[in-house]
Amino acid sequence: MIAPLPPGYRFDTPTAADRDEIAALIATAQHADTGASDMTPEVLEDDWLGIELAEQAVLVRDASGRAVAYADLFNRHYVMVSVYGVVHPDCRGRSLGQRLIEWGEHWTRDRMDRAEPGVRIVVQHYVNQKNQPAQVLLTSSGYDPVREYYEMVVDLDGMPPAPAWPTGIVPRPFRLGVDDDAAFKANEEAFRAIWGRPPGTKATFRNLVDTPKHDPGLWTLAWDGDQIAGQSWAHVVGGEGWIGVVGVRRPWRGRGLGLALLQAAFVSFAERGVVRVGLSVDAASATGAPRLYARAGMRVKNAFDLYRRELRPGDDPFSRMAPD
C-alpha cells in the first residue's frame, strides 16, 4: 500500500503537456544530488518512448500546484520493474521519496498476476553514487545494492578515425522494414547471457524505430554473408549522441568488431555535427565492455549503483552472471 502524502501534497497523473515542468524538476534534483544534469525537455521526451504516462508515471504537486516529485518506470515482463524517481530539494525530508518507492512497489504487486508463474519478481532503482541520501533511503526500505553501472562519454574532436572492419565483415546502415526481424533476433542473441537482462520484445524494438526521430543511418549492421555478426544502435537526443546498443554475436567476438562498430558510430555522429557521445554499461560486464569503450577514448562520467528488492521469490533466469 501507498501511505498518504503529507498535508498539502497530492498525486497527479502526468501528461505530455507537463514535459517542460517535469524536465526542470528532474534537472533541479540532479543538480542538488550530483552538481550537474543533462536533463532537458528533449531528453525527457526521449526517455518517455515506450512509456504510457497515464499508467507508468506519477507526479506529486504541492498546494500551489507546483510539481515537486516525479517517478516513472520501465517494465520488463512484470518480473523486473525499474523505477526512476526524484524529489525537489525544497521538499525533501517530507516522506515524498518514500511514497515514490511505495508507488513503484504497489504498481508491481498490483500486476503480479501478469508475470510468468514461478519467476522471481524484483523492483529496482539506479542511484548515482554521489546521491548518498537516496542510498540511505533505499537501504532503509529493504533494497540492496547488487550491481554497478557506468555512464561513459567521449568528446569528438574533429572527424574520428575510420573503423577497421574485420576480414569478411560488410557494414551497412539498418534498413527500416527490411532488417527489422534479423536485427531484433541478432540483438537478443548477442545479449542473451548479459547479467540482469530479461529477453526483449518486438514491441520494445518497435518503440525504438517507429518514431520520427529515428535515423536509420545511425544504426549499423555488420554482416558476414547473410548473417548479422554485430550491430550498433544509436540516436541523437538533445543535441548529443547516445549509443543504446553495441552487440557482437558470440562466434564473431575477439576480432575487433565491437571496436569497429563503436568507431563507426562516432563517425556517423561527427558527420551530423554531434560532438559528445555517451552510453551506459555494466561495470562488471562479462565481455569486458568498459575496457573496450575506454580503448575507444571514452571515460566514466557517472557511476550508478543498482538497488534491488525482491517482491516474489522464484526462478531467477535473468539475474545470473553467465559465462561468456
Backbone torsions as a table, in degrees:
resi	resn	phi	psi	omega
1	MET	NA	153.7	176.4
2	ILE	-99.8	121.3	178.4
3	ALA	-66.7	156.3	-179.8
4	PRO	-63.0	147.9	173.2
5	LEU	-69.6	157.0	176.0
6	PRO	-61.7	156.6	177.7
7	PRO	-54.4	137.2	178.8
8	GLY	95.7	-5.2	179.4
9	TYR	-118.9	150.8	179.6
10	ARG	-146.2	149.9	173.7
11	PHE	-78.2	146.6	177.3
12	ASP	-140.4	155.4	176.9
13	THR	-94.6	116.2	-178.8
14	PRO	-69.9	151.4	175.6
15	THR	-130.8	172.7	179.1
16	ALA	-59.6	-28.1	179.8
17	ALA	-67.6	-16.7	179.5
18	ASP	-90.5	6.0	-172.5
19	ARG	-53.2	-53.4	-175.6
20	ASP	-63.7	-41.1	-178.5
21	GLU	-66.0	-41.5	-179.9
22	ILE	-69.5	-39.7	177.8
23	ALA	-60.8	-41.5	178.2
24	ALA	-64.7	-39.3	176.9
25	LEU	-61.6	-46.8	-179.3
26	ILE	-63.1	-43.6	179.9
27	ALA	-61.6	-42.6	179.5
28	THR	-62.7	-43.9	179.8
29	ALA	-65.5	-41.6	179.6
30	GLN	-66.0	-38.4	176.3
31	HIS	-61.0	-42.2	-180.0
32	ALA	-65.5	-34.2	-175.5
33	ASP	-83.0	-37.9	-170.4
34	THR	-128.4	-8.9	-179.1
35	GLY	86.4	2.8	-178.7
36	ALA	-158.2	161.7	175.7
37	SER	-159.6	141.1	173.8
38	ASP	-104.8	6.0	-175.4
39	MET	-70.6	131.2	174.4
40	THR	-137.7	165.7	175.7
41	PRO	-56.4	-35.7	-179.8
42	GLU	-68.0	-39.6	178.1
43	VAL	-65.6	-42.5	179.2
44	LEU	-62.8	-42.6	178.8
45	GLU	-59.8	-38.2	177.5
46	ASP	-67.2	-39.9	177.9
47	ASP	-62.8	-27.0	-177.3
48	TRP	-80.1	-6.3	179.1
49	LEU	-59.1	125.6	179.1
50	GLY	86.3	0.3	179.4
51	ILE	-106.5	132.3	172.0
52	GLU	-91.7	103.3	-173.4
53	LEU	-56.1	-39.1	-177.2
54	ALA	-63.7	-23.5	-177.2
55	GLU	-111.6	-31.7	-170.2
56	GLN	-113.4	21.0	178.2
57	ALA	-148.9	156.4	179.1
58	VAL	-145.6	145.1	-178.7
59	LEU	-125.7	143.7	175.0
60	VAL	-116.2	130.8	178.2
61	ARG	-117.8	150.2	176.1
62	ASP	-89.4	-173.8	-175.1
63	ALA	-62.4	-26.0	179.5
64	SER	-85.1	-6.0	-177.9
65	GLY	93.3	1.2	-179.1
66	ARG	-73.2	138.3	175.3
67	ALA	-72.7	122.1	-175.0
68	VAL	-124.5	-11.0	177.0
69	ALA	-155.4	149.3	-175.5
70	TYR	-154.8	147.0	172.8
71	ALA	-150.4	147.2	168.0
72	ASP	-137.5	173.9	-176.1
73	LEU	-144.3	156.2	175.2
74	PHE	-117.1	123.3	-173.3
75	ASN	-105.6	126.1	173.7
76	ARG	-114.1	100.1	172.9
77	HIS	59.1	17.8	-179.4
78	TYR	64.5	13.6	176.9
79	VAL	-113.1	-18.1	177.5
80	MET	-139.0	109.1	-175.9
81	VAL	-118.1	118.2	179.4
82	SER	-99.1	123.9	-177.3
83	VAL	-109.4	135.4	179.8
84	TYR	-124.0	111.8	-175.3
85	GLY	-132.1	152.7	177.2
86	VAL	-141.5	153.5	175.2
87	VAL	-131.0	135.8	179.2
88	HIS	-60.2	138.5	-178.8
89	PRO	-54.5	-32.5	-178.7
90	ASP	-69.7	-16.4	-173.0
91	CYS	-117.0	17.5	179.9
92	ARG	-81.2	159.9	-176.6
93	GLY	79.8	14.7	-178.3
94	ARG	-121.3	19.2	176.0
95	SER	72.9	10.5	-179.8
96	LEU	-67.1	-40.4	177.6
97	GLY	-61.6	-39.9	177.3
98	GLN	-62.3	-39.2	179.1
99	ARG	-65.3	-35.9	177.7
100	LEU	-66.4	-39.9	176.5
101	ILE	-61.3	-45.6	179.5
102	GLU	-63.5	-36.8	177.9
103	TRP	-59.4	-45.6	180.0
104	GLY	-63.3	-40.1	179.1
105	GLU	-68.9	-41.8	178.7
106	HIS	-62.8	-42.6	178.5
107	TRP	-56.9	-44.5	-177.0
108	THR	-70.7	-46.0	179.8
109	ARG	-61.2	-36.0	-177.5
110	ASP	-68.0	-14.4	-176.8
111	ARG	-121.0	16.7	-179.2
112	MET	-58.6	-29.6	-178.5
113	ASP	-68.3	-13.3	178.9
114	ARG	-89.5	-10.5	-179.3
115	ALA	-80.7	155.0	176.5
116	GLU	-60.9	131.9	-179.3
117	PRO	-59.0	140.2	174.8
118	GLY	81.9	-0.1	-178.3
119	VAL	-98.1	140.2	179.1
120	ARG	-63.5	140.1	178.4
121	ILE	-116.7	129.0	-179.2
122	VAL	-132.0	152.3	169.2
123	VAL	-115.4	140.4	-175.7
124	GLN	-141.8	155.9	179.4
125	HIS	-134.2	135.9	172.4
126	TYR	-94.7	125.6	-174.4
127	VAL	-125.2	125.2	175.2
128	ASN	-58.2	134.1	-176.5
129	GLN	-64.0	-15.5	176.5
130	LYS	-81.7	-12.0	-175.0
131	ASN	-95.1	77.6	-177.6
132	GLN	-66.0	-38.8	178.0
133	PRO	-57.4	-39.1	178.8
134	ALA	-66.9	-36.7	177.7
135	GLN	-62.8	-43.5	179.5
136	VAL	-64.1	-44.1	-178.9
137	LEU	-61.2	-45.4	-178.6
138	LEU	-68.0	-40.3	178.4
139	THR	-61.2	-42.9	179.5
140	SER	-69.2	-16.2	179.9
141	SER	-96.8	8.0	175.7
142	GLY	94.8	15.3	179.5
143	TYR	-98.3	147.6	178.8
144	ASP	-120.6	140.6	174.0
145	PRO	-73.5	126.6	-174.2
146	VAL	-122.2	-12.7	-174.3
147	ARG	-162.9	156.6	177.6
148	GLU	-118.8	139.8	178.7
149	TYR	-130.0	151.5	178.3
150	TYR	-115.4	142.8	160.7
151	GLU	-100.3	117.5	-177.5
152	MET	-113.0	145.9	-177.7
153	VAL	-137.3	161.2	172.2
154	VAL	-142.1	140.2	174.6
155	ASP	-99.4	120.5	-177.4
156	LEU	-82.3	122.1	179.5
157	ASP	-109.0	92.1	-175.6
158	GLY	80.2	-162.1	-178.7
159	MET	-81.1	123.3	179.4
160	PRO	-66.4	163.7	177.6
161	PRO	-65.4	146.2	178.3
162	ALA	-68.2	145.0	-179.7
163	PRO	-69.1	148.3	174.8
164	ALA	-103.0	101.1	-175.4
165	TRP	-77.6	138.0	176.8
166	PRO	-59.7	154.7	-179.9
167	THR	-56.6	132.3	177.2
168	GLY	90.0	-8.2	-178.3
169	ILE	-92.5	130.8	179.1
170	VAL	-120.5	112.3	178.9
171	PRO	-86.5	148.5	171.6
172	ARG	-157.1	155.7	179.3
173	PRO	-65.2	152.1	174.7
174	PHE	-61.8	136.2	179.3
175	ARG	-108.5	107.8	-177.6
176	LEU	-61.4	129.5	180.0
177	GLY	86.6	-8.5	179.3
178	VAL	-115.1	-47.0	-174.8
179	ASP	-96.9	4.0	-171.3
180	ASP	-54.8	-55.9	-176.1
181	ASP	-64.0	-43.4	-178.7
182	ALA	-64.6	-40.8	-179.5
183	ALA	-66.7	-43.2	179.9
184	PHE	-62.2	-47.5	-177.6
185	LYS	-65.2	-40.5	179.8
186	ALA	-66.0	-37.3	179.0
187	ASN	-67.3	-41.5	178.5
188	GLU	-62.4	-38.5	178.7
189	GLU	-68.5	-41.5	-177.9
190	ALA	-63.7	-32.1	-175.8
191	PHE	-108.3	15.4	-176.4
192	ARG	-61.1	-36.5	-175.5
193	ALA	-97.9	11.8	-178.3
194	ILE	-76.3	135.3	-177.8
195	TRP	-59.0	134.1	170.6
196	GLY	70.9	16.4	-178.0
197	ARG	-113.9	107.0	172.1
198	PRO	-66.3	161.7	177.2
199	PRO	-57.5	146.8	175.0
200	GLY	-78.3	176.6	178.5
201	THR	-129.4	156.6	176.3
202	LYS	-61.2	-34.7	-179.4
203	ALA	-63.5	-42.9	178.0
204	THR	-63.5	-41.3	178.3
205	PHE	-61.3	-44.0	-179.0
206	ARG	-63.6	-31.8	177.9
207	ASN	-63.3	-27.7	-180.0
208	LEU	-76.6	-33.3	-173.0
209	VAL	-104.2	-22.6	-179.0
210	ASP	-89.4	61.0	178.0
211	THR	-144.9	142.8	-179.8
212	PRO	-59.7	-21.9	-178.0
213	LYS	-83.7	-7.1	-178.8
214	HIS	-69.3	128.3	179.3
215	ASP	-116.1	100.5	-178.1
216	PRO	-57.4	-23.8	179.5
217	GLY	-69.1	-14.0	176.8
218	LEU	-95.2	4.8	173.6
219	TRP	-111.0	119.5	-179.4
220	THR	-111.2	127.7	174.3
221	LEU	-107.5	127.7	179.3
222	ALA	-100.8	110.6	-174.4
223	TRP	-98.6	141.6	168.3
224	ASP	-121.3	96.5	-171.4
225	GLY	67.4	-124.9	179.5
226	ASP	-99.8	15.8	-179.9
227	GLN	-111.8	138.0	171.8
228	ILE	-80.9	114.4	179.9
229	ALA	-82.2	-32.6	-179.8
230	GLY	-169.4	169.8	-178.3
231	GLN	-161.1	157.9	172.5
232	SER	-129.7	137.3	177.5
233	TRP	-118.0	126.9	-177.0
234	ALA	-143.9	163.8	176.9
235	HIS	-158.3	165.7	177.6
236	VAL	-103.8	130.4	177.3
237	VAL	-140.6	127.0	-179.5
238	GLY	61.6	28.8	179.3
239	GLY	82.4	-2.1	179.7
240	GLU	-116.8	155.5	-179.9
241	GLY	-88.5	145.1	176.8
242	TRP	-137.0	127.4	178.8
243	ILE	-101.6	111.9	-178.2
244	GLY	-84.8	-28.4	-175.8
245	VAL	-142.8	131.1	161.0
246	VAL	-131.8	101.3	-174.1
247	GLY	-127.1	130.9	177.2
248	VAL	-121.6	129.0	178.8
249	ARG	-70.0	149.6	-170.5
250	ARG	-50.9	-45.3	-177.2
251	PRO	-62.9	-18.1	-176.1
252	TRP	-107.8	10.1	-178.5
253	ARG	-79.7	158.0	178.7
254	GLY	79.6	14.9	-177.8
255	ARG	-119.3	7.6	179.2
256	GLY	88.0	9.4	-177.2
257	LEU	-70.6	-38.2	179.4
258	GLY	-60.1	-43.9	178.7
259	LEU	-64.2	-41.2	179.7
260	ALA	-63.0	-41.8	178.5
261	LEU	-63.4	-40.7	179.2
262	LEU	-63.9	-45.8	-179.7
263	GLN	-65.9	-35.8	177.4
264	ALA	-63.3	-38.2	177.2
265	ALA	-64.7	-42.3	178.7
266	PHE	-59.3	-43.4	-179.8
267	VAL	-62.6	-44.7	-179.8
268	SER	-62.1	-39.3	178.0
269	PHE	-66.2	-44.8	-179.2
270	ALA	-60.4	-37.3	178.6
271	GLU	-64.6	-22.0	179.2
272	ARG	-98.0	6.7	177.7
273	GLY	82.3	10.7	178.9
274	VAL	-81.3	132.9	-175.8
275	VAL	-113.1	-10.7	176.2
276	ARG	-130.3	135.9	-178.1
277	VAL	-131.6	137.8	-179.9
278	GLY	-133.7	168.6	174.9
279	LEU	-161.5	168.6	177.5
280	SER	-117.1	142.9	-176.2
281	VAL	-149.1	145.4	173.6
282	ASP	-67.7	121.9	-177.2
283	ALA	-62.0	-26.9	-178.9
284	ALA	-108.1	28.7	-178.7
285	SER	-49.8	131.0	-179.9
286	ALA	-65.6	-21.7	179.7
287	THR	-88.8	-1.1	-179.0
288	GLY	71.2	28.9	-175.7
289	ALA	-56.6	-41.8	179.7
290	PRO	-58.7	-35.3	178.4
291	ARG	-67.8	-39.7	177.4
292	LEU	-60.6	-46.7	-177.7
293	TYR	-66.6	-35.4	176.9
294	ALA	-64.9	-39.1	177.6
295	ARG	-63.3	-27.4	179.0
296	ALA	-84.0	2.9	176.1
297	GLY	98.7	5.5	-178.7
298	MET	-84.5	153.1	-180.0
299	ARG	-130.2	158.1	178.8
300	VAL	-77.2	122.2	177.8
301	LYS	-96.4	-42.9	179.3
302	ASN	-140.5	147.6	174.4
303	ALA	-119.1	136.1	-177.6
304	PHE	-124.5	145.8	170.6
305	ASP	-104.5	137.2	176.8
306	LEU	-93.8	117.5	177.8
307	TYR	-102.4	133.0	-172.8
308	ARG	-135.0	144.3	174.3
309	ARG	-131.3	133.9	177.9
310	GLU	-84.3	127.6	175.9
311	LEU	-101.8	-25.1	176.4
312	ARG	-146.8	123.7	177.5
313	PRO	-70.3	159.3	178.3
314	GLY	162.9	-171.2	178.2
315	ASP	-61.6	139.1	-173.7
316	ASP	-123.2	66.1	-176.2
317	PRO	-71.9	-14.2	-174.3
318	PHE	-97.2	-11.1	-168.5
319	SER	-119.4	27.0	177.9
320	ARG	-105.9	150.5	175.2
321	MET	-85.1	105.9	-178.2
322	ALA	-88.9	142.8	177.5
323	PRO	-65.6	148.0	-176.5
324	ASP	-126.8	NA	NA
